[in-house]
Amino acid sequence: MASSSDPGKPAASGWINPHRKVKKHDNEGIEELKAFTQVTLDTLCDMERRRSPKITSDLTIFARLDVGIIKNRWQQWQFFVHDVGRAWGSMRKPSTVV
């Protein structure tokens, strides 16, 4: 899953592009990473909710995403998720409405 706020620009370009010297782009890389991880986590939680509608995903409690940067087949940089860690000791519990 790769994500970029500008569809014409590959994800992770804010981290890798050696030509970016403009001050307003200082936080571009971290913002791209935040957006990518949020979309990825939201997608994973939605997938779990669809599979078990009566169970709350423990990923909503705690998740650790191991994210890397790699060149794709078009030689553009993009993010990828290597691993997803769950909270130690958290369990998937049935949802309850109080």
C-alpha beads as a LAMMPS data file, in Angstrom:
LAMMPS data file: protein, C-alpha beads

98 atoms
97 bonds

1 atom types
1 bond types

-500.0 500.0 xlo xhi
-500.0 500.0 ylo yhi
-500.0 500.0 zlo zhi

Masses

1 110.0

Atoms # bond

1 1 1 0.000 0.000 0.000
2 1 1 1.474 3.259 -1.021
3 1 1 -0.071 6.613 -0.397
4 1 1 0.682 10.161 -1.358
5 1 1 -1.299 13.365 -0.986
6 1 1 -0.324 14.267 -4.560
7 1 1 -1.371 11.472 -6.965
8 1 1 1.298 12.536 -9.466
9 1 1 4.080 12.105 -6.925
10 1 1 5.189 8.722 -5.553
11 1 1 4.871 8.089 -1.833
12 1 1 8.012 8.594 0.240
13 1 1 9.404 11.259 -2.096
14 1 1 9.592 13.687 0.820
15 1 1 12.104 11.373 2.500
16 1 1 14.199 10.412 -0.487
17 1 1 14.235 13.357 -2.915
18 1 1 17.745 14.885 -2.669
19 1 1 16.653 17.972 -4.627
20 1 1 14.134 19.257 -2.091
21 1 1 15.700 22.322 -0.539
22 1 1 12.554 24.387 -0.048
23 1 1 11.823 25.213 3.618
24 1 1 8.089 24.489 3.305
25 1 1 8.898 20.826 2.503
26 1 1 10.735 20.184 5.786
27 1 1 7.886 18.107 7.227
28 1 1 6.716 16.552 3.965
29 1 1 8.324 13.172 4.651
30 1 1 6.905 12.763 8.144
31 1 1 3.443 13.846 6.959
32 1 1 3.560 11.259 4.140
33 1 1 4.593 8.582 6.639
34 1 1 1.811 9.553 9.064
35 1 1 -0.792 9.487 6.280
36 1 1 0.431 6.095 5.017
37 1 1 0.409 4.482 8.465
38 1 1 -3.037 5.915 9.332
39 1 1 -4.587 4.633 6.082
40 1 1 -2.922 1.241 6.573
41 1 1 -4.067 0.891 10.193
42 1 1 -7.618 2.026 9.357
43 1 1 -7.757 -0.509 6.508
44 1 1 -6.541 -3.355 8.746
45 1 1 -9.095 -2.482 11.469
46 1 1 -11.883 -2.321 8.872
47 1 1 -10.859 -5.726 7.506
48 1 1 -11.033 -7.231 10.998
49 1 1 -14.414 -5.585 11.681
50 1 1 -15.866 -7.034 8.474
51 1 1 -14.614 -10.538 9.318
52 1 1 -15.929 -10.466 12.894
53 1 1 -18.574 -7.736 13.321
54 1 1 -19.221 -8.616 16.997
55 1 1 -15.538 -8.479 17.947
56 1 1 -13.496 -5.312 18.542
57 1 1 -10.076 -5.308 16.884
58 1 1 -7.246 -5.130 19.393
59 1 1 -5.413 -3.033 16.808
60 1 1 -7.614 -0.142 17.943
61 1 1 -5.997 -0.443 21.386
62 1 1 -2.381 -0.662 20.278
63 1 1 -0.554 -1.408 17.046
64 1 1 3.078 -1.288 16.029
65 1 1 3.701 -0.965 12.301
66 1 1 7.152 -1.795 10.934
67 1 1 7.282 0.442 7.856
68 1 1 10.064 0.475 5.295
69 1 1 10.876 2.371 2.114
70 1 1 11.638 0.486 -1.090
71 1 1 11.904 1.177 -4.816
72 1 1 9.072 -0.281 -6.864
73 1 1 9.418 -1.749 -10.364
74 1 1 9.240 1.775 -11.867
75 1 1 12.190 2.833 -9.699
76 1 1 10.017 5.103 -7.555
77 1 1 10.266 5.063 -3.767
78 1 1 7.271 3.837 -1.792
79 1 1 6.398 2.767 1.735
80 1 1 5.609 -0.826 2.627
81 1 1 4.517 -2.576 5.829
82 1 1 6.906 -5.303 6.882
83 1 1 5.160 -6.344 10.101
84 1 1 2.202 -5.473 12.314
85 1 1 2.481 -5.981 16.059
86 1 1 -0.436 -6.128 18.463
87 1 1 -0.524 -5.077 22.113
88 1 1 0.891 -7.747 24.368
89 1 1 -1.901 -9.100 26.538
90 1 1 -4.717 -7.370 24.673
91 1 1 -7.457 -9.628 23.449
92 1 1 -10.252 -9.394 20.991
93 1 1 -13.339 -8.935 23.121
94 1 1 -16.964 -8.863 22.045
95 1 1 -18.253 -5.325 21.558
96 1 1 -20.729 -4.180 24.155
97 1 1 -22.927 -1.126 24.285
98 1 1 -23.286 0.402 27.718

Bonds

1 1 1 2
2 1 2 3
3 1 3 4
4 1 4 5
5 1 5 6
6 1 6 7
7 1 7 8
8 1 8 9
9 1 9 10
10 1 10 11
11 1 11 12
12 1 12 13
13 1 13 14
14 1 14 15
15 1 15 16
16 1 16 17
17 1 17 18
18 1 18 19
19 1 19 20
20 1 20 21
21 1 21 22
22 1 22 23
23 1 23 24
24 1 24 25
25 1 25 26
26 1 26 27
27 1 27 28
28 1 28 29
29 1 29 30
30 1 30 31
31 1 31 32
32 1 32 33
33 1 33 34
34 1 34 35
35 1 35 36
36 1 36 37
37 1 37 38
38 1 38 39
39 1 39 40
40 1 40 41
41 1 41 42
42 1 42 43
43 1 43 44
44 1 44 45
45 1 45 46
46 1 46 47
47 1 47 48
48 1 48 49
49 1 49 50
50 1 50 51
51 1 51 52
52 1 52 53
53 1 53 54
54 1 54 55
55 1 55 56
56 1 56 57
57 1 57 58
58 1 58 59
59 1 59 60
60 1 60 61
61 1 61 62
62 1 62 63
63 1 63 64
64 1 64 65
65 1 65 66
66 1 66 67
67 1 67 68
68 1 68 69
69 1 69 70
70 1 70 71
71 1 71 72
72 1 72 73
73 1 73 74
74 1 74 75
75 1 75 76
76 1 76 77
77 1 77 78
78 1 78 79
79 1 79 80
80 1 80 81
81 1 81 82
82 1 82 83
83 1 83 84
84 1 84 85
85 1 85 86
86 1 86 87
87 1 87 88
88 1 88 89
89 1 89 90
90 1 90 91
91 1 91 92
92 1 92 93
93 1 93 94
94 1 94 95
95 1 95 96
96 1 96 97
97 1 97 98
